[in-house]
Amino acid sequence: MLKAPRPPDESGFVTTLRRVVSEEGDGDTLVDTAVRPSERAFPPRSDVLAENPPDELRTVVDAMNAFKRSRRLACLTWEEVLGVFHDLGYRKTAAPASDGPT
Protein backbone atom coordinates (compact mmCIF):
# COMPACT_ATOMS: atom_id res chain seq x y z
CA MET A 1 0.00 0.00 0.00
CA LEU A 2 1.50 3.34 -1.06
CA LYS A 3 1.36 6.34 1.19
CA ALA A 4 1.36 9.98 0.14
CA PRO A 5 4.82 11.50 -0.39
CA ARG A 6 6.42 13.12 2.60
CA PRO A 7 7.48 16.76 2.42
CA PRO A 8 11.00 17.35 1.09
CA ASP A 9 13.81 16.87 3.58
CA GLU A 10 16.54 19.46 4.18
CA SER A 11 18.33 18.44 0.94
CA GLY A 12 15.15 18.94 -1.09
CA PHE A 13 14.45 15.27 -1.82
CA VAL A 14 11.07 13.56 -1.53
CA THR A 15 10.61 9.92 -0.66
CA THR A 16 7.53 7.72 -0.87
CA LEU A 17 6.82 5.31 1.95
CA ARG A 18 5.77 1.74 1.18
CA ARG A 19 4.55 -0.73 3.77
CA VAL A 20 6.25 -4.12 3.55
CA VAL A 21 5.15 -7.16 5.51
CA SER A 22 8.12 -8.99 6.94
CA GLU A 23 8.48 -12.72 6.30
CA GLU A 24 8.97 -13.39 10.01
CA GLY A 25 5.49 -12.06 10.72
CA ASP A 26 6.67 -9.56 13.31
CA GLY A 27 4.73 -6.64 11.80
CA ASP A 28 4.89 -4.21 8.96
CA THR A 29 7.93 -2.19 8.05
CA LEU A 30 7.96 1.17 6.26
CA VAL A 31 10.50 1.40 3.45
CA ASP A 32 11.51 4.59 1.62
CA THR A 33 11.18 4.19 -2.14
CA ALA A 34 10.97 6.40 -5.22
CA VAL A 35 13.53 8.99 -4.16
CA ARG A 36 13.38 12.00 -6.45
CA PRO A 37 14.12 15.71 -6.21
CA SER A 38 11.21 17.86 -5.15
CA GLU A 39 9.87 20.58 -7.42
CA ARG A 40 11.10 23.08 -4.87
CA ALA A 41 14.68 21.81 -5.20
CA PHE A 42 14.62 22.03 -9.00
CA PRO A 43 11.86 24.35 -10.21
CA PRO A 44 10.55 23.76 -13.73
CA ARG A 45 12.60 25.53 -16.38
CA SER A 46 11.34 27.12 -19.51
CA ASP A 47 13.12 28.69 -22.46
CA VAL A 48 9.90 30.41 -23.47
CA LEU A 49 10.10 34.18 -23.31
CA ALA A 50 7.35 36.61 -22.43
CA GLU A 51 5.12 37.70 -25.29
CA ASN A 52 7.03 40.92 -26.05
CA PRO A 53 10.55 40.68 -24.64
CA PRO A 54 12.86 43.68 -25.01
CA ASP A 55 15.01 43.56 -28.16
CA GLU A 56 18.19 43.29 -26.08
CA LEU A 57 16.86 40.22 -24.24
CA ARG A 58 15.73 38.60 -27.51
CA THR A 59 19.23 39.16 -28.97
CA VAL A 60 20.94 37.55 -25.96
CA VAL A 61 18.57 34.56 -25.88
CA ASP A 62 18.93 33.98 -29.62
CA ALA A 63 22.74 34.16 -29.37
CA MET A 64 22.82 31.69 -26.45
CA ASN A 65 20.49 29.27 -28.24
CA ALA A 66 22.50 29.51 -31.48
CA PHE A 67 25.73 28.79 -29.56
CA LYS A 68 24.16 25.75 -27.86
CA ARG A 69 22.75 24.43 -31.15
CA SER A 70 26.03 24.86 -33.03
CA ARG A 71 27.88 22.81 -30.40
CA ARG A 72 25.01 20.45 -29.53
CA LEU A 73 25.04 21.50 -25.87
CA ALA A 74 22.19 21.37 -23.38
CA CYS A 75 23.67 24.05 -21.16
CA LEU A 76 26.66 26.40 -21.09
CA THR A 77 29.53 26.96 -18.70
CA TRP A 78 30.02 30.46 -17.34
CA GLU A 79 33.07 30.84 -19.59
CA GLU A 80 30.94 30.02 -22.64
CA VAL A 81 28.26 32.50 -21.52
CA LEU A 82 30.93 35.19 -21.15
CA GLY A 83 32.24 34.33 -24.63
CA VAL A 84 28.75 34.75 -26.12
CA PHE A 85 28.44 38.14 -24.44
CA HIS A 86 31.84 39.16 -25.83
CA ASP A 87 30.73 37.99 -29.29
CA LEU A 88 27.72 40.30 -28.92
CA GLY A 89 30.06 43.21 -28.16
CA TYR A 90 29.58 43.48 -24.41
CA ARG A 91 32.69 44.54 -22.49
CA LYS A 92 33.41 45.37 -18.87
CA THR A 93 33.77 49.12 -18.37
CA ALA A 94 35.58 51.06 -15.68
CA ALA A 95 33.57 52.03 -12.64
CA PRO A 96 32.49 55.68 -12.66
CA ALA A 97 34.77 57.96 -10.66
CA SER A 98 33.19 59.24 -7.47
CA ASP A 99 33.13 62.95 -6.58
CA GLY A 100 34.38 62.19 -3.10
CA PRO A 101 32.93 60.84 0.13
CA THR A 102 29.17 60.91 0.44
Protein Blocks (a to p, Z undefined) as FASTA:
>chain_A
ZZddddddfkopacdddddddfklnaccdddehiacdfklmgcddfbdcfbdcfklmmmm
mmmmmmmmmnopabdcfklmmmmmmmnopacddddddebjZZ
